[in-house]
Structures are given as structure tokens and as C-alpha cells.
Amino acid sequence: MKDLNRVIDQVVREKGIDREVLIDALEQAMATAARRQLGSREIEAQFDEETGRVQIFEYMTVVEEVEDSYTQISLQEARQKYDPECEVGDELGIPLELGEMGRITAQVAKQVIIQKVREAERELIYSEFIGRRGEIINGIVQRFERGDIIVNLGRTDAVLPHSEQIRSENYRQGDRIRALLLKVQKESRGPQLVLSRTHPDFVKKLFEAEVPEIREGVVEIKACARDPGERAKIAVASHDPDVDPVGACVGVRGSRVRAVVQELRGERIDIVVWNEEPAMFAANALSPAQISRVLVDEERHAMTVIVPEDQLSLAIGRRGQNVKLAAKLMGWRLDIITEREARRREEERGKILRLPGMDPLKVALLGRIDVHSLEDLSEIPAPKLCEALGLGTEEAEALRKAAKEAFEAELIAATSEATPEGTEGSAVSEAGSESPAPGEEPEPGEEPERESEEDHGRAEPGTSDPELPPAG
């Protein structure tokens, strides 16, 4: 074959593949092609750097008497033709002249070379991008496949899955796009690069690019929570007392945070100060709402946040967004209640405490399973009550029965107070309002004060759709 050095050098320049890898692929291809032509024999190909040619060698064992002419050579012939100093048992590489290889053989050699070059390219791309995982990647929208966006990164393509796209964003072919390199996976057809624009780390990396203090390590983003396309919260801390972490992220006249918001197509961003004290961190995380006080349960990683009545809807947020993001940001379970609900729960705890066999510890344990009233206690399943308080089945049933009796007694007492003795049908109470006729629903305020959906909100850390009441 002709000088291959020039061809190898060109492929090395264009593909960026190591020269040794390419030469190894060439040698394997030629050896495979030679075996196709000569049959199953011990054949090896070697590339000569000086001549730029591939030499084919057939290895044979030196023996006294030849039994297999394909794998053995006599000592006399070996000394006369190839190596005068060889001995019995030596392995001799005998050069072969294949002449012009047939079309099929040449095609085999070509396929092997192409396959090896592709494998080398894939390994090179994997090695390049595996170290960039977690970084922001720039690319161009190339095409769309079943909701996924295929992004051209230059040397290879990446996929932005539908699940990692922001719902409110739309792209067209040829648009430039920035995304987080989320995964680099090895697959049979080559490395699979997965991008994301919804991951919280995307926001972190955008701030890192805009805020020098973060790149220098002076300011640190401790946590980030997102409702992609809608709102995000980041908690920041400063390692230098003279540097305001929030101010550094906001920038002069909001220039830095504005750049991040523009990249996220208008996603609102709350920047709050991180605090190692859970109660203080909760107050910051729930901003802009103002809170009154916090009850912390360290063991359960949960807290009850008490807010004024006029701050409840702000603390919960639209569709529960504010409390949900705060819970994600902290990694805590948050229960938001009003001052009125806190007082009601305190009164109910006093009533539960008066039940037979109850003590303050058991009342506190009931609070952990969201039992805050006599009614709650009467309705909770016995097995759950046994598990929470460590009771036997009979004890749990007795406690539930006592709670139900106390609750019914309260209702009866409340009804008696609402309907003065000696009056029937329609009557006027002391406040001047008429009592409901028999069979009619009582007006609000005639029953004892019950927990209102407007008095509390709850969010679990890391949940995508916490069960929250509508904002009051």
C-alpha cells in the first residue's frame, strides 16, 4: 500500500484522535482483512513509520519435522530463508505478500478502520464532557424529536428532554440556547449528553457567572429551590463580614440579578440570607411575609411558623408557591398557621391534656401526627395512635372514645348556649340575631370555633405539589 503517514496525519488533525489509536486501528483492520483472504491463521499487521506501509506477518513455529504447514516451518527452511540463528520452538514472523487485496477484503479493512475511528471519537467526546458535567453549555437548536430539543454543541449533539424544559419557553431551529450539562452517559451509539434548564444548579451557575464574589468564594450559594419559569429562591451567605451577600448578588441597580432573570425569561428570584439557626432561616426564607414566632421540632426536621392574620396569604403565596419553595430551600417540613389558629390549638391541647392517661409529652407526640383537637383525636385510626404514643389497642380505643365523648359534650354545650331555654322555633339571641329554624343550617359563629382552611398552610421539603389550602 502507498504511504499512509499523510492520511493518518490528516485524520489526526481533523478528528483530534491520538495518532497511536489510529495506527492501532489500521493494524487491526489490515490483519482482519488478511485473515479474510488467507483463512484462520496466526497473522499480525505492523505499521512501518519510515515507509508509511503496513506489513503483514504470519507467525509459525520452528520444528524438526513439519506436521502442519500453516502453523509450522522446518528448522532447515527457517535457517536458510529467514533466521540463521533460530532454534526449534522459536516463533518466526514471516512477511507475506498479499498483492492487491480483493474488493471485499479492502471493504472489510475500511469498515474496521471507520469503526475504530468512531469508537475513538466517542471516547474523546466522553472524556471531554464528563469533566464539564454541572457546567453551563452553549449550543444551537438543531431539531425537535417528540418534544425533546436536539442541541448542536459543535463536535457533538446533546438532548434537552421535554421534562427539563421550562414550560413557558419556546424555541425555533437555529436559536442559541444555554443549559446545564446534567448528565453524560455512555451508550452503544456514543456518549449521550443530557441538558437541563429547570435544575436548581442552573440558577446557581448563572449567578456564578454574573457575580465575581461567588467565583472568588467570598459569597456562597447555600441552597436553591425553583418552580421553573415562575419563581426561585436562593439562600446566600458571606464569608467576609464586610460583604453583603444579597447586595453582591443583586448588583448595582439590580444589574446582576436582572441578567439572570433575562436568561430565565422573567422567572422571579428571591435572594435571602442563609442562617444556621432554623428559626431565623425560616423567617428569611418566607420573605416577604413577616412572621411572629416559630416552633421548631429538630428531631422531625419540622417547624410550625406562626404569622399574623394579614400575613398568612403572603406567607403561603399564590398556589402555595412561597411556602413550598421555602420548604425546599430549607429541607424542612413547614406548617404555617395564624395567631388565631395557634391560640385555638393551645386551647385544644389543654382539653386533650385533661383526658385520662394524657400528659404533656403525649400531647406533643400527637401534634407530630397532626392531631391538634379532640375531634382530630376521635377520628384518627387506632393503629396510628398506637404507633405514635406506644399504646396498646385497647388503650388507644379508650382514648379515642374519651376524646369523642368530650367533643360531643362540647357540641351539646355549644348548642345549648346558642338556643336559650324556653324558646322554640325562631328566636332572637342576646346579640339580636335570629336562631335558625329546625332543619336549617346554623349560621357561622353558632358552633364552637373550628379550624379554618384560611388559618394555615403546610409544605413538605422537596415535594412538587404540597397539599395547601387556597390563599386566604
JOTAPE-V72311 format. One record per backbone hydrogen bond with DSSP energy under -1.0 kcal/mol. CO is the residue of the C=O (numbers start at 1). NH is the residue of the N-H. If there is no record, write none. Layout:
CO NH
CO NH
This chain:
4 8
5 9
6 10
7 11
8 12
9 13
10 14
11 15
12 16
18 22
19 23
20 24
21 25
22 26
23 27
24 28
25 29
26 30
27 31
28 32
29 33
30 34
31 35
32 36
33 37
34 38
35 39
39 41
41 43
42 59
44 57
46 55
48 52
52 4
53 48
55 46
56 96
57 44
58 94
60 92
61 73
62 89
63 75
68 72
71 61
73 63
74 78
75 79
76 80
77 81
78 82
78 83
83 86
87 90
90 62
92 60
94 58
102 106
103 107
104 108
105 109
106 110
107 111
108 112
109 113
110 114
111 115
112 116
113 117
114 118
115 119
116 120
117 121
118 122
119 123
120 124
121 125
122 126
123 127
124 128
125 129
126 130
129 132
132 135
135 181
137 179
139 177
140 152
141 174
143 150
145 148
148 145
149 160
150 142
150 143
151 158
152 140
156 153
158 151
159 195
160 149
161 164
162 165
164 197
166 169
172 175
175 141
177 139
179 137
180 182
180 196
181 134
183 194
185 192
187 190
192 185
193 159
194 182
194 183
196 180
199 202
200 204
201 205
202 206
203 207
204 208
205 209
206 210
207 211
211 215
212 216
213 218
213 219
218 239
220 237
223 235
225 233
227 230
227 231
230 268
231 227
232 270
233 225
234 272
235 222
235 223
236 274
237 220
240 243
244 248
245 249
246 250
247 251
250 257
251 254
252 255
254 258
255 259
256 260
257 261
258 262
259 263
260 264
261 266
262 265
268 232
270 234
272 236
277 281
278 282
279 283
280 284
281 285
282 286
284 287
286 289
293 306
295 304
297 302
301 333
302 297
303 335
304 295
305 337
306 292
306 293
307 339
308 311
309 312
311 315
312 316
313 317
316 323
317 320
318 321
320 324
321 325
322 326
323 327
324 328
325 329
326 330
327 331
333 303
334 459
335 305
336 457
337 307
338 342
339 343
340 344
341 345
342 346
343 347
344 348
345 349
346 350
347 351
348 352
349 353
352 355
355 358
359 363
360 364
361 365
362 366
363 367
366 369
366 371
367 370
373 377
374 378
375 379
376 380
381 385
382 386
383 387
384 388
385 389
386 390
392 396
393 397
394 398
395 399
396 400
397 401
398 402
399 403
400 404
401 405
402 406
403 407
404 408
405 409
406 410
407 411
408 412
409 413
410 414
411 415
412 416
413 417
414 418
415 419
420 423
427 435
429 432
433 429
437 440
443 446
452 455
455 338
457 336
459 334
460 463
466 468
